Amino acid sequence: MAHNVAFLAPVPTFKGGAERCLFDVMRNPDVTPLLIVPAAGPLSEQAAREGIPFQVLDFGEVAALRRPIRPAGVGAAASDWLRAAHGLNALVRETGVDLVHSNGMKAHCIAALARRIGGAPTVVHLHDIALRRTERMVWKGLARAADRMIVVSRACWPDQHLPDKVSVVFNAVEPGITQLPPRTPDGRLVVGICGRIHPFKGHHVALEWLHAARAAGLDVVFRIRGEAAAEDRNYQEGLQRTVMRLGLEDAVAFEGRFDSLPAIYGGLDAVLVPSDTPDPLPRSVMEAMGLGLPVVGFPAGGIVEMIDPGQTGWLAADAQAFCAAARAIAALGPQLPAFRQRLADTVSDRFGMQRMHRQISGIYAGMLGR
């Protein structure tokens, strides 16, 4: 029996991996989805292309809330928060959905309140790590208010003990969905940093590592693929100044944003994910692994749950470890086919789409007693 699920999104646009994961979840063959967005935009347009119906729910001042969560901001949005919760419950009654699945912090707050005032069973899907005490309190409050909580990695839950109603479900990619054309060897190690340019993503750390690697005689170059949001443009400009200060102009290229996997990852020998601020479950790790590319990740957040060091990738917390990983990747040579097979097996078993759909369907069934 299909589950009729209303998916509540906090934004109308594709901000990052959370929105891509939302569509992966809505494509579950066990689900009849309804997308609810705060405004029409790219998310609703994509839903229409895929035949997914959508509704618009005005978030009011709740849409203006940003991390870090501050009491003053919550207070200013309180009346709109309650109004949006009532509006969500009205939509749920009108459309006859079985449960609500929220996908981002503003959506979580509305869905949790809607549940507390008589709304449908609710699952909160967390894609974030609580970095501050106030956020840890919010996470625990959401877990109490909702029927179930999904976290995309164990790192997302702020305590050592995982409550029974909180489940770890890794995001997913389709293994072998595309193949990259082989790169013509030229003696260099071409490393990509792929995704949003943001201070949390550690690009500034990576540039220092690259400087150390080249000083150590390693012919490594970076291809930075992605762009900064308007509020992060100063950070990107600072990175470009760092490139000049370190004399890396010939070793670093800022190539902008690409949308297709072959464009994002094509021409690379490896991918670096230097998120020194804990990252919940970087999609770039899964995508690169699914394409057979070695990954070097900073050992923080969900990255340590994704990579088996020396077997399916490398962890690096400093320049010395990055240099060691670069040497190991360059030396793979005839071992590369076996390494890529391990990557394919890992992606299929740990990050496969069917696995994610099966786990979430099981959570829905438990909530609805089916």
Secondary structure, DSSP 8 states (H G I E B T S, - for coil): --EEEEEE-S-SS--SHHHHHHHHHHT-TTEEEEEEESSSSHHHHHHHHTT--EEE---GGGGG--SS--HHHHHHTHHHHHHHHHHHHHHHHHHT-SEEEE-SHHHHHHHHHHHHTT---EEEEE-----SHHHHHHHHHHHHHSSEEEESSGGGSSSSS--TTEEE----B-TTS---------S-EEEEEES---GGGTHHHHHHHHHHHHHTT--EEEEEE----GGGHHHHHHHHHHHHHTT-TTTEEEEE---SHHHHHTT-SEEEE---S--S--HHHHHHHHTT--EEE-SSTTHHHH--BTTTBEE-SSHHHHHHHHHHHHT-GGGHHHHHHHHHHHHHHHHBHHHHHHHHHHHHHHHHT-
